[in-house]
């Protein structure tokens, strides 16, 4: 996301719905998003591999890296950076916050 981007935060689920090391694939409008719990911190990334547009939500979460089930590309869910080939382009990330035990994801406005 670019600096200065405004977000609309949407309540997604309870923190209990995504335990440590877990993930949850969701759709917000036409956006596919994977919500993950990496070491007790919640992160949200686009549910699409930048290598071949595969569904990242079907892949395994290893620490803070989400692996594409098709060709093994990996992405750091904290910043979206591709950490293993064949992907080289980062995936989009979305801000998250916890409010009263609920996870909210920031979706860009406009």
Residue, then its C-alpha position, 0 to 999 in steps of 0.5 A: x500500500x502506498x503512503x497516505x492510503x486511507x483504510x476502512x477497517x472491517x471486523x472479520x472474526x474473533x481472535x480465537x478463530x485464528x490460533x497461533x500458527x493458523x490461517x483463515x482465507x476470506x473474501x472481502x468484496x472481490x478481494x481474496x485475503x489470507x489472515x494469519x497468526x504469526x507468533x501471536x501477531x495477526x497479518x493479512x495478505x492477498x490470497x494470490x501468488x505473484x508468480x502464477x496467481x495461485x491461491x496462497x490460502x491453500x498453502x502451508x504457513x511455516x513460521x511467518x512464511x506462507x508457501x504457495x502450494x503450486x510451485x513452492x514460492x514463499x512470502x513473508x506475511x509481515x511485509x509481503x516480500x517474496x522469500x523463495x523463487x520462483x516468485x520475485x514480486x511482493x504480495x499485497x498486505x493489508x493492515x490489521x488491528x485487534x479491537x475488543x477481541x475482534x480482528x479487523x482488516x484495513x481495506x483501501x478506500x476508494 
